[in-house]
Each structure stands twice: as structure tokens, then as C-alpha cells.
């Protein structure tokens, strides 16, 4: 059985495993892509958007 939050849980687990492996999200970014500062999204009510997600 899958819930509608299964994808979110899988993404969270993958994110934490990356930390255990010493990887930051910037290591998975497309070359030439600039990170978006948290301040740019904080309190906007918009969800994070990832290319290719």
C-alpha cells in the first residue's frame, strides 16, 4: 500500500542518506545551476521546485 506521501518520505530518506555519504544537495545540481537561498523561499508559501523532479 502506498500513501500520497510515499514520494516525500522516499525523498527525505534519500536526502538523509546523502548526508551520511557526505553529499550536499549542491552535488546533485546540474552544472552551472546556482543554489537558491532559503531566504528567497522562506514565508512565500511556495513549494521548492527542482529541475528534473
N, CA, C and O atoms as a MOPAC input file, in Angstrom:
PM7 MOZYME 1SCF
protein

 N      0.84400 1    -1.17100 1     0.00000 1
 C      0.00000 1     0.00000 1     0.00000 1
 C      0.89200 1     1.23800 1     0.00000 1
 O      1.86800 1     1.32400 1     0.74500 1
 N      0.53800 1     2.17600 1    -0.83900 1
 C      1.27500 1     3.43100 1    -0.92700 1
 C      0.37000 1     4.57100 1    -0.50700 1
 O     -0.82500 1     4.58100 1    -0.80300 1
 N      0.94600 1     5.51000 1     0.17300 1
 C      0.19000 1     6.70800 1     0.51100 1
 C      0.61800 1     7.82700 1    -0.42000 1
 O      1.61600 1     7.70800 1    -1.13100 1
 N     -0.12400 1     8.89100 1    -0.41400 1
 C      0.24400 1    10.00100 1    -1.28000 1
 C      1.49900 1    10.70500 1    -0.77900 1
 O      2.03800 1    11.57200 1    -1.46700 1
 N      1.96900 1    10.34200 1     0.41000 1
 C      3.19100 1    10.93000 1     0.95200 1
 C      4.39800 1    10.02000 1     0.78600 1
 O      5.48300 1    10.35400 1     1.26100 1
 N      4.24000 1     8.88800 1     0.12800 1
 C      5.35800 1     7.95300 1    -0.05200 1
 C      6.52700 1     8.60900 1    -0.77800 1
 O      7.68300 1     8.39800 1    -0.41300 1
 N      6.23200 1     9.39900 1    -1.79600 1
 C      7.29000 1    10.06600 1    -2.55600 1
 C      8.06100 1    11.02200 1    -1.65600 1
 O      9.28700 1    11.09900 1    -1.73400 1
 N      7.35100 1    11.74500 1    -0.80800 1
 C      8.00800 1    12.68100 1     0.10000 1
 C      8.90000 1    11.94400 1     1.09300 1
 O     10.01100 1    12.39200 1     1.37900 1
 N      8.43000 1    10.83200 1     1.61200 1
 C      9.22400 1    10.04900 1     2.55100 1
 C     10.46800 1     9.49800 1     1.86800 1
 O     11.55800 1     9.53500 1     2.43800 1
 N     10.31100 1     8.98900 1     0.65700 1
 C     11.45800 1     8.45500 1    -0.08000 1
 C     12.48800 1     9.54900 1    -0.34600 1
 O     13.69200 1     9.31900 1    -0.24000 1
 N     12.00800 1    10.72900 1    -0.68900 1
 C     12.92500 1    11.84300 1    -0.94800 1
 C     13.66600 1    12.25000 1     0.31700 1
 O     14.85900 1    12.54800 1     0.27500 1
 N     12.95500 1    12.26100 1     1.44300 1
 C     13.57200 1    12.59600 1     2.72700 1
 C     14.64400 1    11.57600 1     3.09600 1
 O     15.73900 1    11.95200 1     3.51600 1
 N     14.33800 1    10.29600 1     2.94200 1
 C     15.30600 1     9.24300 1     3.27400 1
 C     16.53600 1     9.36200 1     2.37100 1
 O     17.66900 1     9.25300 1     2.84200 1
 N     16.31100 1     9.58500 1     1.08300 1
 C     17.43100 1     9.73900 1     0.15100 1
 C     18.29300 1    10.93800 1     0.54800 1
 O     19.52100 1    10.86400 1     0.50900 1
 N     17.65500 1    12.02700 1     0.92400 1
 C     18.36200 1    13.23000 1     1.36200 1
 C     19.25400 1    12.93100 1     2.57000 1
 O     20.41000 1    13.35000 1     2.61100 1
 N     18.71600 1    12.21000 1     3.54200 1
 C     19.48100 1    11.89000 1     4.74800 1
 C     20.61400 1    10.91500 1     4.44800 1
 O     21.69300 1    11.03200 1     5.02900 1
 N     20.39300 1     9.96400 1     3.56000 1
 C     21.46100 1     9.04000 1     3.16200 1
 C     22.58100 1     9.80400 1     2.46900 1
 O     23.76000 1     9.51900 1     2.67900 1
 N     22.20500 1    10.77700 1     1.63900 1
 C     23.23400 1    11.62100 1     1.02000 1
 C     24.09700 1    12.28200 1     2.08900 1
 O     25.31900 1    12.33600 1     1.94700 1
 N     23.48000 1    12.78700 1     3.15800 1
 C     24.25900 1    13.40000 1     4.24000 1
 C     25.21700 1    12.38700 1     4.86600 1
 O     26.37000 1    12.71100 1     5.15100 1
 N     24.74100 1    11.16800 1     5.07700 1
 C     25.60500 1    10.13500 1     5.65600 1
 C     26.78400 1     9.81800 1     4.73500 1
 O     27.87000 1     9.46100 1     5.19300 1
 N     26.54800 1     9.95500 1     3.43100 1
 C     27.61100 1     9.72700 1     2.44700 1
 C     28.46500 1    10.96700 1     2.21400 1
 O     29.39000 1    10.94100 1     1.40200 1
 N     28.16200 1    12.04900 1     2.91900 1
 C     28.94700 1    13.26800 1     2.78800 1
 C     28.57900 1    14.13400 1     1.60100 1
 O     29.36200 1    14.99300 1     1.19700 1
 N     27.38700 1    13.92100 1     1.02900 1
 C     26.94700 1    14.70400 1    -0.12500 1
 C     25.96500 1    15.78400 1     0.30600 1
 O     25.12200 1    15.56700 1     1.17700 1
 N     26.08800 1    16.93600 1    -0.31100 1
 C     25.11300 1    18.00400 1    -0.12800 1
 C     24.26900 1    18.09200 1    -1.39400 1
 O     24.65600 1    17.57200 1    -2.44100 1
 N     23.12300 1    18.74600 1    -1.29600 1
 C     22.24300 1    18.81800 1    -2.46600 1
 C     22.93000 1    19.48700 1    -3.65400 1
 O     22.58300 1    19.21500 1    -4.80300 1
 N     23.89200 1    20.34900 1    -3.38900 1
 C     24.59700 1    21.02100 1    -4.48200 1
 C     25.38600 1    20.03100 1    -5.34100 1
 O     25.66700 1    20.31300 1    -6.50600 1
 N     25.74400 1    18.87700 1    -4.77800 1
 C     26.47600 1    17.85900 1    -5.54200 1
 C     25.59800 1    17.22800 1    -6.61600 1
 O     26.11500 1    16.65800 1    -7.57700 1
 N     24.28400 1    17.32200 1    -6.46800 1
 C     23.35200 1    16.72300 1    -7.43200 1
 C     22.75900 1    17.75000 1    -8.39200 1
 O     21.94100 1    17.41300 1    -9.24700 1
 N     23.17800 1    18.99700 1    -8.24500 1
 C     22.64600 1    20.04700 1    -9.11500 1
 C     23.28700 1    19.97600 1   -10.49300 1
 O     24.43700 1    19.56100 1   -10.63700 1
 N     22.52700 1    20.38600 1   -11.50200 1
 C     23.04100 1    20.46100 1   -12.85600 1
 C     24.18000 1    21.48100 1   -12.89300 1
 O     24.04400 1    22.57200 1   -12.34000 1
 N     25.30600 1    21.14000 1   -13.53800 1
 C     26.41900 1    22.09400 1   -13.60800 1
 C     25.95300 1    23.44600 1   -14.15300 1
 O     25.19900 1    23.51200 1   -15.12300 1
 N     26.41200 1    24.51300 1   -13.51700 1
 C     26.04500 1    25.85300 1   -13.92800 1
 C     24.80600 1    26.39700 1   -13.23300 1
 O     24.47500 1    27.57300 1   -13.38600 1
 N     24.11600 1    25.55000 1   -12.46900 1
 C     22.92900 1    25.97600 1   -11.73800 1
 C     23.34800 1    26.58200 1   -10.41400 1
 O     24.18200 1    26.02100 1    -9.70300 1
 N     22.78100 1    27.70500 1   -10.09100 1
 C     23.08700 1    28.37400 1    -8.82300 1
 C     22.09000 1    27.94300 1    -7.75700 1
 O     20.89700 1    27.84000 1    -8.04400 1
 N     22.54600 1    27.69000 1    -6.53500 1
 C     21.61000 1    27.35900 1    -5.45300 1
 C     20.68200 1    28.54600 1    -5.16200 1
 O     21.07800 1    29.70400 1    -5.29300 1
 N     19.46700 1    28.24300 1    -4.77300 1
 C     18.50700 1    29.28000 1    -4.40400 1
 C     18.58500 1    29.45900 1    -2.89500 1
 O     18.37600 1    28.49700 1    -2.15600 1
 N     18.87800 1    30.65700 1    -2.42200 1
 C     18.95800 1    30.87200 1    -0.97000 1
 C     17.61500 1    30.59000 1    -0.29600 1
 O     16.55600 1    30.89900 1    -0.84300 1
 N     17.67300 1    30.01000 1     0.88200 1
 C     16.45600 1    29.70900 1     1.63000 1
 C     15.62300 1    30.97800 1     1.81200 1
 O     14.39400 1    30.92700 1     1.77700 1
 N     16.28500 1    32.09600 1     2.00200 1
 C     15.57200 1    33.34900 1     2.21800 1
 C     14.67500 1    33.70900 1     1.03600 1
 O     13.68100 1    34.41600 1     1.20000 1
 N     15.02800 1    33.22500 1    -0.15300 1
 C     14.22600 1    33.51900 1    -1.33500 1
 C     12.88100 1    32.79600 1    -1.29300 1
 O     11.92800 1    33.23700 1    -1.93400 1
 N     12.78900 1    31.69700 1    -0.55200 1
 C     11.55200 1    30.92300 1    -0.47200 1
 C     10.84700 1    31.05300 1     0.86900 1
 O      9.64200 1    30.82300 1     0.96200 1
 N     11.57800 1    31.41300 1     1.89000 1
 C     11.00800 1    31.46700 1     3.23500 1
 C      9.78700 1    32.38300 1     3.26200 1
 O      9.83000 1    33.50700 1     2.76200 1
 N      8.71100 1    31.89200 1     3.84600 1
 C      7.46600 1    32.63600 1     4.04300 1
 C      6.75700 1    33.00400 1     2.74300 1
 O      5.91600 1    33.90300 1     2.74500 1
 N      7.07400 1    32.33400 1     1.62800 1
 C      6.39800 1    32.64800 1     0.37300 1
 C      5.17400 1    31.77000 1     0.16600 1
 O      4.28900 1    32.11600 1    -0.61700 1
 N      5.11500 1    30.63400 1     0.86100 1
 C      4.01100 1    29.71200 1     0.68200 1
 C      4.15700 1    28.83000 1    -0.55200 1
 O      3.27100 1    28.03200 1    -0.85700 1
 N      5.27900 1    28.97300 1    -1.26400 1
 C      5.51400 1    28.14000 1    -2.44700 1
 C      6.35900 1    26.93200 1    -2.07100 1
 O      7.19700 1    26.99700 1    -1.17200 1
 N      6.12700 1    25.83700 1    -2.77000 1
 C      6.94300 1    24.63000 1    -2.56200 1
 C      8.25700 1    24.77800 1    -3.30500 1
 O      8.34800 1    25.51700 1    -4.28500 1
 N      9.28300 1    24.06500 1    -2.83000 1
 C     10.55100 1    24.03100 1    -3.53900 1
 C     10.32400 1    23.40800 1    -4.91100 1
 O      9.51600 1    22.48900 1    -5.04500 1
 N     11.01800 1    23.89000 1    -5.91900 1
 C     10.91500 1    23.35700 1    -7.26500 1
 C     12.30900 1    22.91300 1    -7.69800 1
 O     13.25700 1    23.69800 1    -7.67500 1
 N     12.41800 1    21.65500 1    -8.08900 1
 C     13.69300 1    21.10100 1    -8.52600 1
 C     13.58400 1    20.74600 1    -9.98900 1
 O     12.60900 1    20.11700 1   -10.40100 1
 N     14.56400 1    21.13400 1   -10.78300 1
 C     14.57800 1    20.73300 1   -12.19700 1
 C     14.70800 1    19.23100 1   -12.26900 1
 O     15.50500 1    18.63400 1   -11.54500 1
 N     13.93700 1    18.62400 1   -13.13200 1
 C     14.00700 1    17.18900 1   -13.33100 1
 C     13.30900 1    16.37500 1   -12.27500 1
 O     13.38300 1    15.14600 1   -12.30300 1
 N     12.63300 1    17.01600 1   -11.34200 1
 C     11.95500 1    16.27800 1   -10.26700 1
 C     10.59900 1    15.79700 1   -10.71900 1
 O      9.88300 1    15.15700 1    -9.94900 1

